[in-house]
């Protein structure tokens, strides 16, 4: 009986089938073509756990897990001022590796290290500039200097005796201090570290006298009085540290800078997947819980597109690589 009824209504059945078919045809390919991952993804951080790049990377993992249906496992590959971990990202061929990095490994490393095992411009795809933070010139509280002029005076009074830390040759803090040295003709000893945490610990312990680093890496120590900030490289005073003057207020122009943390991928990762990763990263940074944590840590949220990040990388490479060549800075400096 049911078969006869259906046959009796064949024109109606056919019309429904014809109407449904295009929707099914469209839905299937759309799902199949959605860029994604088929197994857990390695998220490489070139600095230690607890460092500012590590904090930024971990703010993405839950959003990525929900969006892509795969776990994103943070792997801290520490060494060579971030170059080792960044090379790990650049050379990955498994289609399931991404990572974060900072200005040195992404812009100045080729100028600093002729035998570098990767080319940032060729081997990496910019995904999203996640966050940025102005830098601070920070000193141990025992140093008599209370401002930039006082710091310069101390360095001139004790040439070659004051030391400054960085997270490695070619890092933003290293190059910024080299520029400061050149501006004032002062002699300081460079002490490179494997990451931000150890450098800050040694500053607080008095094993080094000064450091230029991202404000996000040292806010807690400044609030506790374990370190003293003399000047910020921001264009304006920081809301978290309103009493710290800018370089411009100290009479220095053209040295404004921000440390940033960007999400990158191997250049072989398909462009649609890069775009989707960027979109999900921007969404993660908009989530209230992440925003509060990152801003409290001293970051300003950027959440750029891949194109915007690529433009920043080009500009920063020109600026800082030019400084390396102009001052003759080497990996041993």
Order of alpha helices (4+ residues) and beta strands (2+ residues): alpha-alpha-beta-alpha-alpha-beta-alpha-beta-alpha-alpha-beta-alpha-beta-alpha-beta-alpha-beta-alpha-beta-beta-alpha-alpha-beta-alpha
